[in-house]
Amino acid sequence: MRGYEDAVALPVEVFADPEALFARLGHRGPVHRVTLPDGMPTVLVTGNQAARDALSDPRLVRGIGAAAPELHPYHPMGGEDFPLSRHMLFADPPDHERLRRLVSKAFTRRRVEAMRPRVQEITDSLLDAVADRGSTDLVEAVALPLPIAVICEMLGIPREDRGEFEQHAEVLTGINSSSSYEDIITAGRWLDTYLGGLVEDRRARPGDDLVSAMVLAQERDDRLSDVEVRSNSMLLLSAGFETTVNLIANGMLTLLRHPDDLDRLRADPGLVPAALEELLRFDSPVSSITYHFARQDLELAGVRVRAGEHVVISVAAANHDPSVFPDPRRLDTARETGGRVLGFSHGIHYCLGAPLARIEGEIAVTTMLRRLPGLRLAVDVADLRWRPTYNLHRLTALPVRFDAG
């Protein structure tokens, strides 16, 4: 693509490490031209204010139609081959407002808050299974099964189907270096078929679940079509667990590496909700937000972005911007973040599930600190492995030891 002859080619591993990213880029400016690990030419935004500006700029849209033609093959979920692209994350105004308004009718704050006792019950049940062992993998034991169980219960997905659901959803959230185009299309078609049957069943026999609520959501004469219910169900499923898995696992790893902060939160669990914001900032569950396309020429932090270019927001870098967060490499669980942390995005696409993720993170962290005394890493930090994706920062496992019983 024109203008990328001298662009910096970025490997996967730098996206979650702001210092490594800036070392590769060569300077700490807020906007850079790069090529992503899959070869996609990209304008990368790293400054906090520039990121907020980009995420709220109506000239940067999600629709693949605004992208330069040579970029289309890099966006498998935006093409006609992918059956579940009719959700609010890939929608632009005015369609976005309609979809978000109707989905919000189903995914209400009251419904989310009502899940607190059930989230606690699931967390306790998961810890019951490992508390006497003295060691476990916190990803496998808590961080992964908790949000999957919660969102599947909210959507009304039967327990026996959740394993296969998780498998296909993880293909979609592993887009780029860890999922092939064919795998993404196959997973999308499987989910489309499954959710089609679920929507048909809920339309005939509505229950107290999110799919039923979306089927019934209506405003004046407007309602969600079946494909929109399927698409937004897929979005809530995949986005509803992936960010939360990483929030819990990355947050616990950070605390294990900072035992004074861990002890402080264990002694005063009331500090956990505020500390979660700093954990979101320090090691963001989302490394970068992809697939924004310039509908017209524009400027970001003084850098010209041409119509059709792909813009990616580096959440990890924006959350370590020293002009906003003094001494950003230092963990401070009492830090006043001022609402500038971009862990759940910003603007019209701010994560609808953020309140649920915070509830799950708060309960998971508080309960693990209470029920797993002497909690410590079972391996060296250098031995931990991360999933190879530039969208997300996901541990494959978090082995720990603790005082059994």
PLY file of the C-alpha trace (Angstrom):
ply
format ascii 1.0
element vertex 405
property float x
property float y
property float z
element edge 404
property int vertex1
property int vertex2
end_header
0.00 0.00 0.00
1.34 3.44 -0.92
3.24 5.17 1.89
4.32 2.02 3.74
7.68 1.46 2.05
9.51 2.44 5.26
6.89 1.13 7.69
8.10 -0.79 10.73
7.23 -4.49 10.64
5.97 -5.50 14.07
6.16 -9.01 15.56
3.32 -10.34 17.72
5.16 -10.22 21.03
5.64 -6.42 21.17
1.94 -5.53 21.17
1.42 -6.30 24.88
4.75 -4.74 25.96
4.76 -0.94 25.52
8.51 -0.60 26.13
9.34 -3.28 23.57
6.86 -1.71 21.15
8.42 1.75 21.38
11.91 0.28 21.13
10.85 -1.35 17.87
9.15 1.81 16.59
12.17 3.95 17.44
10.29 6.81 19.12
7.36 7.42 21.48
5.27 9.53 19.11
1.49 9.01 19.26
0.98 7.75 15.65
3.09 5.39 13.50
2.89 3.62 10.13
3.55 -0.10 10.58
2.79 -3.49 9.12
1.09 -5.98 11.41
2.37 -9.55 11.90
-0.01 -10.75 9.18
1.40 -8.13 6.78
-1.56 -5.71 6.95
-0.49 -2.05 6.40
-1.68 -0.05 9.39
-1.64 3.32 11.11
-0.87 2.47 14.74
-2.06 4.88 17.45
-0.11 4.68 20.71
-0.78 7.98 22.54
-3.62 8.04 25.07
-5.29 11.20 23.81
-4.78 10.25 20.18
-6.33 6.84 20.95
-9.37 8.45 22.56
-9.66 10.82 19.61
-9.47 7.94 17.13
-12.04 5.83 18.97
-14.52 8.73 19.00
-13.86 10.08 15.48
-16.90 9.44 13.22
-14.61 9.49 10.18
-13.06 6.22 11.35
-15.62 3.51 10.67
-15.85 -0.26 11.17
-17.47 -1.20 7.87
-15.16 -3.02 5.44
-16.67 -0.98 2.61
-14.55 2.01 3.67
-11.30 0.02 3.52
-8.93 0.18 0.57
-9.61 -2.89 -1.63
-6.17 -4.39 -0.94
-7.03 -4.55 2.78
-10.18 -6.68 2.41
-8.38 -10.07 2.53
-6.96 -9.17 5.96
-10.44 -8.83 7.53
-12.15 -12.25 7.30
-14.95 -11.36 9.70
-15.97 -8.32 7.68
-16.60 -10.11 4.39
-19.64 -11.83 2.94
-18.20 -15.29 3.71
-18.60 -14.66 7.44
-22.24 -15.13 8.46
-22.24 -13.35 11.83
-20.96 -9.86 11.01
-24.30 -8.10 11.61
-23.51 -7.09 15.18
-22.99 -3.71 16.77
-19.18 -3.95 16.98
-18.86 -3.86 13.18
-21.76 -1.45 12.69
-21.54 2.29 12.03
-24.12 5.02 12.66
-27.02 5.12 12.24
-27.29 1.32 12.24
-25.01 1.08 15.27
-27.32 3.16 17.45
-30.30 0.99 16.51
-28.49 -2.28 17.27
-26.91 -1.06 20.51
-30.20 0.40 21.74
-32.08 -2.84 21.12
-29.34 -5.12 22.52
-29.07 -2.82 25.55
-32.74 -3.50 26.24
-31.75 -7.13 26.78
-28.35 -6.59 28.43
-29.50 -4.22 31.15
-27.50 -3.07 34.19
-30.19 -4.55 36.42
-29.80 -7.96 34.73
-26.02 -7.74 35.12
-26.17 -6.69 38.79
-28.61 -9.52 39.48
-25.86 -11.96 38.43
-23.63 -11.13 41.43
-24.85 -13.99 43.66
-24.57 -16.47 40.81
-21.06 -15.26 39.90
-20.05 -15.78 43.54
-21.66 -19.23 43.58
-19.83 -20.32 40.41
-16.52 -18.94 41.70
-16.88 -20.79 45.01
-17.75 -24.00 43.19
-14.66 -23.73 40.98
-12.42 -23.11 43.99
-14.05 -25.97 45.93
-12.65 -28.28 43.27
-9.02 -27.18 43.81
-8.75 -25.77 47.34
-7.41 -29.04 48.83
-4.82 -29.66 46.12
-2.21 -27.09 47.06
-1.57 -26.28 43.39
-3.55 -25.53 40.23
-3.59 -23.64 36.96
-5.63 -20.49 37.63
-6.50 -20.10 33.93
-7.99 -23.58 33.69
-9.45 -23.60 37.21
-11.05 -20.14 37.42
-10.21 -17.49 34.84
-11.55 -19.42 31.84
-14.52 -21.44 33.19
-16.03 -18.59 35.25
-16.84 -16.09 32.47
-17.80 -18.89 30.07
-20.29 -20.28 32.59
-21.70 -16.81 33.31
-22.24 -15.69 29.71
-23.54 -19.10 28.63
-26.09 -19.05 31.47
-27.12 -15.53 30.52
-27.56 -16.57 26.88
-29.36 -19.76 27.86
-26.82 -22.14 26.28
-27.09 -25.68 27.71
-24.13 -26.91 29.77
-23.47 -29.84 27.43
-22.86 -27.46 24.49
-20.41 -25.11 26.22
-17.21 -26.99 25.44
-17.79 -26.86 21.70
-18.98 -23.28 21.99
-15.72 -22.31 23.73
-13.68 -24.04 21.04
-15.30 -22.14 18.16
-15.44 -18.81 20.00
-11.71 -19.01 20.73
-11.00 -19.43 17.02
-12.72 -16.09 16.42
-10.92 -14.29 19.26
-7.61 -15.71 18.01
-7.89 -13.81 14.74
-4.58 -12.99 13.05
-1.52 -15.08 13.86
-3.35 -17.88 15.67
-6.43 -18.43 13.45
-6.46 -19.14 9.72
-9.02 -17.62 7.36
-10.57 -21.05 6.80
-10.80 -21.74 10.54
-12.55 -18.41 11.15
-15.13 -19.05 8.42
-15.73 -22.61 9.66
-16.17 -21.46 13.26
-18.50 -18.66 12.17
-20.69 -21.05 10.18
-20.88 -23.51 13.08
-21.92 -20.75 15.47
-24.41 -19.38 12.95
-26.10 -22.77 12.59
-26.16 -23.39 16.32
-27.44 -19.93 17.21
-30.03 -20.14 14.43
-31.56 -23.15 16.16
-31.38 -21.37 19.51
-33.12 -18.24 18.19
-35.84 -20.32 16.55
-36.43 -22.17 19.83
-36.54 -18.94 21.88
-38.91 -17.27 19.45
-41.33 -20.18 19.93
-40.61 -20.66 23.66
-39.08 -17.50 25.18
-37.31 -17.85 28.51
-35.46 -15.66 31.00
-32.23 -15.36 28.99
-30.48 -12.84 26.75
-31.38 -14.54 23.47
-35.07 -14.46 24.41
-34.72 -10.84 25.51
-33.11 -9.88 22.21
-35.83 -11.72 20.28
-38.44 -9.76 22.22
-36.57 -6.40 22.22
-38.56 -3.88 20.24
-38.83 -0.12 19.91
-41.80 1.30 18.07
-41.95 -0.94 14.98
-38.24 -1.80 15.03
-36.78 -5.07 16.24
-33.69 -7.21 15.74
-33.78 -9.57 12.77
-32.85 -13.21 13.32
-29.39 -12.71 11.82
-28.87 -9.67 14.08
-29.88 -11.72 17.14
-27.46 -14.47 16.07
-24.65 -12.01 15.37
-25.04 -10.11 18.62
-25.34 -13.36 20.57
-22.01 -14.43 19.07
-20.51 -11.05 19.99
-21.74 -11.25 23.59
-20.46 -14.80 23.86
-16.96 -14.24 22.50
-16.39 -10.72 23.86
-18.21 -11.65 27.05
-15.62 -14.15 28.12
-12.33 -13.37 26.37
-11.64 -9.97 27.95
-12.73 -11.24 31.36
-10.49 -14.33 31.17
-7.53 -12.03 30.57
-8.58 -9.51 33.21
-8.68 -12.24 35.86
-5.55 -14.15 34.79
-3.37 -11.13 33.97
-4.57 -9.35 37.09
-3.67 -12.29 39.32
-0.26 -12.65 37.67
0.41 -8.95 38.26
-0.52 -9.28 41.94
1.61 -12.42 42.33
4.54 -10.40 40.99
3.74 -7.58 43.45
3.17 -9.37 46.78
2.82 -6.18 48.82
-0.18 -5.16 46.72
-1.58 -8.70 46.93
-1.32 -8.64 50.74
-2.94 -5.20 50.89
-5.94 -6.33 48.86
-6.23 -9.57 50.83
-6.29 -7.55 54.07
-8.88 -5.10 52.72
-11.07 -6.65 49.97
-12.96 -3.38 49.67
-9.96 -2.02 47.77
-10.30 -4.58 44.96
-12.83 -2.75 42.73
-10.61 0.34 42.46
-7.48 -1.79 42.09
-9.04 -3.51 39.06
-8.70 -0.27 37.08
-4.97 -0.21 37.72
-4.70 -3.90 36.83
-6.55 -3.15 33.58
-4.07 -0.37 32.88
-0.90 -2.17 33.92
-1.44 -5.31 31.82
-4.37 -4.71 29.50
-6.47 -7.77 28.56
-6.79 -6.23 25.08
-3.50 -5.36 23.39
-4.94 -3.55 20.39
-8.28 -2.62 18.84
-8.28 -3.38 15.13
-10.43 -2.76 12.04
-11.09 0.96 11.95
-10.98 2.41 8.45
-10.69 6.05 7.40
-13.81 7.03 5.48
-12.03 10.19 4.32
-8.69 11.91 4.75
-8.12 13.06 8.32
-5.42 13.92 10.85
-4.52 12.10 14.05
-2.10 13.92 16.35
-0.81 15.86 13.35
-0.31 12.77 11.15
-2.29 12.55 7.93
-4.38 9.39 7.53
-5.57 8.75 4.00
-9.05 7.52 3.09
-9.15 3.72 3.10
-6.27 3.23 5.54
-6.52 0.81 8.45
-6.15 2.33 11.94
-5.28 0.24 14.99
-5.36 1.56 18.54
-2.62 0.17 20.79
-4.48 -0.11 24.09
-1.39 -1.33 25.96
0.68 1.66 24.82
-2.12 4.17 25.47
-2.46 2.78 29.00
1.26 3.38 29.56
1.35 6.93 28.21
3.57 8.81 30.72
1.85 12.11 29.92
-1.34 10.65 31.43
-0.04 8.00 33.88
3.14 9.13 35.68
5.72 6.36 36.04
3.52 3.97 34.03
5.74 0.91 34.58
5.08 1.09 38.33
2.03 -0.77 39.65
0.01 1.42 42.00
-3.28 -0.21 43.00
-4.29 3.07 44.66
-3.62 5.09 41.48
-6.25 7.61 40.42
-6.69 6.72 36.76
-9.16 9.50 36.00
-11.21 7.36 33.65
-8.39 7.37 31.09
-7.77 3.60 31.05
-8.85 2.12 27.70
-9.31 -1.47 28.84
-12.90 -1.52 27.55
-12.41 0.84 24.59
-13.95 4.31 24.32
-16.60 6.18 22.37
-19.65 4.61 20.76
-18.09 1.14 20.85
-17.35 1.20 24.57
-17.83 -2.37 25.77
-21.44 -3.07 26.70
-20.25 -5.93 28.92
-17.78 -3.86 30.96
-19.98 -3.84 34.11
-20.27 -7.64 33.97
-16.50 -8.06 33.46
-15.83 -5.84 36.46
-18.21 -7.85 38.65
-16.60 -11.12 37.60
-13.09 -9.73 38.06
-13.89 -8.29 41.48
-15.49 -11.50 42.76
-12.84 -13.79 41.26
-9.87 -11.84 42.63
-11.42 -11.26 46.06
-12.43 -14.90 46.45
-9.09 -16.32 45.30
-7.19 -14.08 47.71
-9.47 -15.18 50.54
-9.63 -18.89 49.80
-6.08 -19.60 48.56
-3.71 -18.64 51.41
-0.02 -18.49 50.64
-0.77 -18.05 46.94
2.42 -17.92 44.87
3.68 -18.67 41.36
4.69 -22.28 40.76
7.03 -21.43 37.86
9.40 -18.65 36.90
7.75 -15.74 35.12
10.03 -16.39 32.14
8.46 -19.83 31.75
4.92 -18.49 31.30
3.54 -18.60 27.76
1.19 -16.23 25.98
-1.21 -16.81 23.13
0.26 -15.55 19.80
-2.17 -12.77 18.93
-1.81 -9.01 18.64
-5.42 -8.31 19.67
-5.34 -9.87 23.12
-2.89 -10.57 25.93
-3.83 -14.07 27.00
-1.89 -16.46 29.22
-2.05 -20.09 28.16
-1.66 -21.17 31.80
-0.96 -19.69 35.24
0.45 -22.43 37.50
0.32 -21.55 41.21
0.86 -23.12 44.62
-0.95 -22.33 47.86
-1.56 -23.73 51.33
-3.96 -26.62 50.82
-7.25 -26.70 52.72
0 1
1 2
2 3
3 4
4 5
5 6
6 7
7 8
8 9
9 10
10 11
11 12
12 13
13 14
14 15
15 16
16 17
17 18
18 19
19 20
20 21
21 22
22 23
23 24
24 25
25 26
26 27
27 28
28 29
29 30
30 31
31 32
32 33
33 34
34 35
35 36
36 37
37 38
38 39
39 40
40 41
41 42
42 43
43 44
44 45
45 46
46 47
47 48
48 49
49 50
50 51
51 52
52 53
53 54
54 55
55 56
56 57
57 58
58 59
59 60
60 61
61 62
62 63
63 64
64 65
65 66
66 67
67 68
68 69
69 70
70 71
71 72
72 73
73 74
74 75
75 76
76 77
77 78
78 79
79 80
80 81
81 82
82 83
83 84
84 85
85 86
86 87
87 88
88 89
89 90
90 91
91 92
92 93
93 94
94 95
95 96
96 97
97 98
98 99
99 100
100 101
101 102
102 103
103 104
104 105
105 106
106 107
107 108
108 109
109 110
110 111
111 112
112 113
113 114
114 115
115 116
116 117
117 118
118 119
119 120
120 121
121 122
122 123
123 124
124 125
125 126
126 127
127 128
128 129
129 130
130 131
131 132
132 133
133 134
134 135
135 136
136 137
137 138
138 139
139 140
140 141
141 142
142 143
143 144
144 145
145 146
146 147
147 148
148 149
149 150
150 151
151 152
152 153
153 154
154 155
155 156
156 157
157 158
158 159
159 160
160 161
161 162
162 163
163 164
164 165
165 166
166 167
167 168
168 169
169 170
170 171
171 172
172 173
173 174
174 175
175 176
176 177
177 178
178 179
179 180
180 181
181 182
182 183
183 184
184 185
185 186
186 187
187 188
188 189
189 190
190 191
191 192
192 193
193 194
194 195
195 196
196 197
197 198
198 199
199 200
200 201
201 202
202 203
203 204
204 205
205 206
206 207
207 208
208 209
209 210
210 211
211 212
212 213
213 214
214 215
215 216
216 217
217 218
218 219
219 220
220 221
221 222
222 223
223 224
224 225
225 226
226 227
227 228
228 229
229 230
230 231
231 232
232 233
233 234
234 235
235 236
236 237
237 238
238 239
239 240
240 241
241 242
242 243
243 244
244 245
245 246
246 247
247 248
248 249
249 250
250 251
251 252
252 253
253 254
254 255
255 256
256 257
257 258
258 259
259 260
260 261
261 262
262 263
263 264
264 265
265 266
266 267
267 268
268 269
269 270
270 271
271 272
272 273
273 274
274 275
275 276
276 277
277 278
278 279
279 280
280 281
281 282
282 283
283 284
284 285
285 286
286 287
287 288
288 289
289 290
290 291
291 292
292 293
293 294
294 295
295 296
296 297
297 298
298 299
299 300
300 301
301 302
302 303
303 304
304 305
305 306
306 307
307 308
308 309
309 310
310 311
311 312
312 313
313 314
314 315
315 316
316 317
317 318
318 319
319 320
320 321
321 322
322 323
323 324
324 325
325 326
326 327
327 328
328 329
329 330
330 331
331 332
332 333
333 334
334 335
335 336
336 337
337 338
338 339
339 340
340 341
341 342
342 343
343 344
344 345
345 346
346 347
347 348
348 349
349 350
350 351
351 352
352 353
353 354
354 355
355 356
356 357
357 358
358 359
359 360
360 361
361 362
362 363
363 364
364 365
365 366
366 367
367 368
368 369
369 370
370 371
371 372
372 373
373 374
374 375
375 376
376 377
377 378
378 379
379 380
380 381
381 382
382 383
383 384
384 385
385 386
386 387
387 388
388 389
389 390
390 391
391 392
392 393
393 394
394 395
395 396
396 397
397 398
398 399
399 400
400 401
401 402
402 403
403 404
